[in-house]
Amino acid sequence: MKLLEININSKITLNNGVEMPLFGLGTYALRGEPGIQAVLWALEIGYRLIDTASFYDNETEIGKAIKRCDVPREELFITTKVWYTEQGYENTLKAFNRSLNRLDIEYVDLYLVHWPVAELRNQTWKALEEIAREGNAHAIGVSNHTIRDLEELLNISETIPTVNQFETSPFLYQKQLIEYCKNKRIAVEAYSPIRKGLKFSNKLIQELSNFYNKTPAQIFIRWGLQHQIIQIPKSGNKDHLYENANVFDFELKSEDMLRLDDINENYRIIDDPHLQKKRKEAELAELELKSILSEKMQKELKK
Ligand SMILES: NC(=O)c1ccc[n+]([C@@H]2O[C@H](COP(=O)([O-])OP(=O)(O)OC[C@H]3O[C@@H](n4cnc5c(N)ncnc54)[C@H](OP(=O)(O)O)[C@@H]3O)[C@@H](O)[C@H]2O)c1
């Protein structure tokens, strides 16, 4: 079997010339001392890309791991993100400084707009451009952006995002969005790349796992890597950290890649928090309206 020439140190070149690892660590929910320990294990194993966000409330822990490890800063690739409630020009600049302080580093490698907020898109992006101009982020990009969001962004800006990070696995394979990004030279980064382990018992995943003598998580990650999609599986468990990084000694055959491409269910684990909030507000307004109406009806009945 011919092995693809990628390894844990493989990088892709972003559209601004910056090199980004193709494989790294997601850190959602890694907090406290166990969180620091997980990042240190990952760095020992050879992970170099660490993905955090102000929303994860763990930038301080990531900063401590960066300080404690013996990997030189320039070999690390640190990503953080501005949350949707922190957007707008001034707010984003302030949010970025808070992130930098918590991480206790001088620059981040990649700063992302965590979720699109259409009304603030222009201002938020201007702030990111300024952060990049000043050299405080080596690359800027977006997350959870649809083709429409990207079109709107490209209409107002000459700076093309370097990366779009969105949920991707064989079970959420958004071919059109991936194609669009590739055509615009926007690198695709997958979050929830092993689908939080929720589909490990799927029949095809089990079959391929047996055939290649690899675990389901490794099949998921390898599928993403072979599509040249950056993978950031999260784990706080040392064995899982090893397992997830042990994906460079086998190659999925093209027919198996196609079979995996075909199991897409278009089902998302992560929902847009912005829309969730709007939906909750709408539900509350509906409940309030119902209670006002029932009060009115009761009064009418009593008359
Ligand atoms: N931009 C965004 O909006 C966004 C949204 C979601 C996530 N993300 C980023 O993407 C990263 C990854 O996504 P995710 O955390 O949602 O999901 P994921 O990486 O697909 O799955 C993580 C889950 O799988 C478990 N796991 C990891 N390796 C395993 C293995 N080999 N065998 C069995 N279970 C395993 C982990 O538990 P253990 O810790 O016990 O191993 C954890 O519960 C996040 O951590 C975050 O950095 C970004």
The ligand as an SDF file (V2000), in Angstrom:
LIG
                    3D

 48 52  0  0  0  0  0  0  0  0999 V2000
  -15.2740   26.7530   15.7210 N   0  0  0  0  0  0  0  0  0  0  0  0
  -16.2410   26.1630   16.3970 C   0  0  0  0  0  0  0  0  0  0  0  0
  -17.3810   26.6480   16.4720 O   0  0  0  0  0  0  0  0  0  0  0  0
  -15.9530   24.8530   17.0740 C   0  0  0  0  0  0  0  0  0  0  0  0
  -17.0080   24.0630   17.5310 C   0  0  0  0  0  0  0  0  0  0  0  0
  -16.7190   22.8420   18.1370 C   0  0  0  0  0  0  0  0  0  0  0  0
  -15.3920   22.4410   18.2730 C   0  0  0  0  0  0  0  0  0  0  0  0
  -14.3600   23.2500   17.8560 N   0  0  0  0  0  0  0  0  0  0  0  0
  -12.9350   22.8500   18.0140 C   0  0  0  0  0  0  0  0  0  0  0  0
  -12.7420   21.5590   17.4600 O   0  0  0  0  0  0  0  0  0  0  0  0
  -12.2360   20.6760   18.4650 C   0  0  0  0  0  0  0  0  0  0  0  0
  -12.6960   19.2520   18.2350 C   0  0  0  0  0  0  0  0  0  0  0  0
  -14.1020   19.1430   18.2110 O   0  0  0  0  0  0  0  0  0  0  0  0
  -14.9750   18.5090   19.4150 P   0  0  0  0  0  0  0  0  0  0  0  0
  -14.2210   18.6380   20.6640 O   0  0  0  0  0  0  0  0  0  0  0  0
  -16.3320   19.1020   19.3110 O   0  0  0  0  0  0  0  0  0  0  0  0
  -15.1700   16.9820   18.9830 O   0  0  0  0  0  0  0  0  0  0  0  0
  -14.2350   15.7510   18.5470 P   0  0  0  0  0  0  0  0  0  0  0  0
  -12.8170   16.1270   18.5210 O   0  0  0  0  0  0  0  0  0  0  0  0
  -14.8550   15.1890   17.3220 O   0  0  0  0  0  0  0  0  0  0  0  0
  -14.5090   14.7090   19.7240 O   0  0  0  0  0  0  0  0  0  0  0  0
  -14.0540   14.9170   21.0220 C   0  0  0  0  0  0  0  0  0  0  0  0
  -14.6700   13.8380   21.9090 C   0  0  0  0  0  0  0  0  0  0  0  0
  -14.2540   12.5380   21.4780 O   0  0  0  0  0  0  0  0  0  0  0  0
  -13.5560   11.8720   22.5500 C   0  0  0  0  0  0  0  0  0  0  0  0
  -12.3950   11.2010   21.9530 N   0  0  0  0  0  0  0  0  0  0  0  0
  -11.2790   11.7870   21.4630 C   0  0  0  0  0  0  0  0  0  0  0  0
  -10.4610   10.8660   20.9460 N   0  0  0  0  0  0  0  0  0  0  0  0
  -11.0640    9.6670   21.1140 C   0  0  0  0  0  0  0  0  0  0  0  0
  -10.6940    8.3460   20.7800 C   0  0  0  0  0  0  0  0  0  0  0  0
   -9.5580    8.0870   20.1400 N   0  0  0  0  0  0  0  0  0  0  0  0
  -11.5560    7.3450   21.1070 N   0  0  0  0  0  0  0  0  0  0  0  0
  -12.7230    7.6090   21.7500 C   0  0  0  0  0  0  0  0  0  0  0  0
  -13.1330    8.8630   22.0760 N   0  0  0  0  0  0  0  0  0  0  0  0
  -12.3010    9.8840   21.7570 C   0  0  0  0  0  0  0  0  0  0  0  0
  -13.1370   12.9420   23.5230 C   0  0  0  0  0  0  0  0  0  0  0  0
  -13.1370   12.4300   24.8300 O   0  0  0  0  0  0  0  0  0  0  0  0
  -11.7610   12.2790   25.6790 P   0  0  0  0  0  0  0  0  0  0  0  0
  -11.3280   13.6980   26.0060 O   0  0  0  0  0  0  0  0  0  0  0  0
  -12.1730   11.4810   26.8620 O   0  0  0  0  0  0  0  0  0  0  0  0
  -10.7720   11.5740   24.8050 O   0  0  0  0  0  0  0  0  0  0  0  0
  -14.2770   13.9590   23.3530 C   0  0  0  0  0  0  0  0  0  0  0  0
  -15.3890   13.5810   24.1300 O   0  0  0  0  0  0  0  0  0  0  0  0
  -12.7620   21.3120   19.7670 C   0  0  0  0  0  0  0  0  0  0  0  0
  -12.1390   20.8020   20.9070 O   0  0  0  0  0  0  0  0  0  0  0  0
  -12.4940   22.7600   19.4680 C   0  0  0  0  0  0  0  0  0  0  0  0
  -11.1240   23.0640   19.6110 O   0  0  0  0  0  0  0  0  0  0  0  0
  -14.6350   24.4370   17.2300 C   0  0  0  0  0  0  0  0  0  0  0  0
  1  2  1  0
  2  3  2  0
  2  4  1  0
  4  5  1  0
  4 48  2  0
  5  6  2  0
  6  7  1  0
  7  8  2  0
  8  9  1  0
  8 48  1  0
  9 10  1  0
  9 46  1  0
 10 11  1  0
 11 12  1  0
 11 44  1  0
 12 13  1  0
 13 14  1  0
 14 15  2  0
 14 16  1  0
 14 17  1  0
 17 18  1  0
 18 19  2  0
 18 20  1  0
 18 21  1  0
 21 22  1  0
 22 23  1  0
 23 24  1  0
 23 42  1  0
 24 25  1  0
 25 26  1  0
 25 36  1  0
 26 27  1  0
 26 35  1  0
 27 28  2  0
 28 29  1  0
 29 30  1  0
 29 35  2  0
 30 31  1  0
 30 32  2  0
 32 33  1  0
 33 34  2  0
 34 35  1  0
 36 37  1  0
 36 42  1  0
 37 38  1  0
 38 39  2  0
 38 40  1  0
 38 41  1  0
 42 43  1  0
 44 45  1  0
 44 46  1  0
 46 47  1  0
M  CHG  2   8   1  16  -1
M  END
$$$$
